[in-house]
Amino acid sequence: MDVTTNVKMALMNDPILRAFNIEVITNKGDVRLIGIVDSQSQIDSAMLIAKGAEGTHAIHDELTVKRS
């Protein structure tokens, strides 16, 4: 599997993050996470999950918290 698939699968396995449309873009192991979530803790979780996915070198956080 490629890095993009590894990260997407890891995010989909999280019971909370799977509810969000988080776009994963990779370039030679550098991963960009793009999307809108409900809280900073969800961004932190997404970053940790992405870092743990096989093949990732660097994670770029472009996630934002939804305004209430």
N, C-alpha and C positions, 0 to 999 in steps of 0.2 A: 504494500500500500504506500501511497505517497504521503507527504507531510500534511497536505490539506485534508485528505481523508482521515488521517490519524487524529487531527485536531477536531474535525467535525464530529467524528464518532465519539471522542472523549466528551465533548460538550453535550451531545445527544444523550449520553449515559447519565448525565447529571439530572436528577428529578426536577430541579428548579430551572436550570438554564435551558433545558430543552424547550421550554415554553416561549423562548425569545428567538427572534430571527437574527442570529449573529452570523455575519458574513465573515468567511475566513479566506484570506488571500495570502498566498505564499510565494516567495521568490528565493530559491536556493537556501531554504531553511529559515529565512526571516518571515515571520508570521504577523499579519495585520488582522486584528479583530475589530470589526466595524458593526455598530448596531446600537440599539437603545434598550436599556434594562431599567429595572425599578429602583435599584439601590447601589451604592458604592460597594457594599459587601458582595453583590453579584458580580461586579467588575473584578473585584479581587479574586473571587472564586474562578471566574473565567480565565484570568491570567495564570493562576496556579495550575489549572487543568491543562491549559495550552502549553505551559512550560514543561509539564510532565509527559506530553505526547512525544512519541518517538520521532526523531528527525528534526526537531525544532532547535534553532540556534539562538534566535532573538525574537522577542514578542513586542509588538508595537500596539499599544492600547489606543484605539480610536472609538472606544465605547463611551456612551454618554448616559447619564441618568435622566429618565423621563421626568419632565416637569409636571408637578401636580396642579 
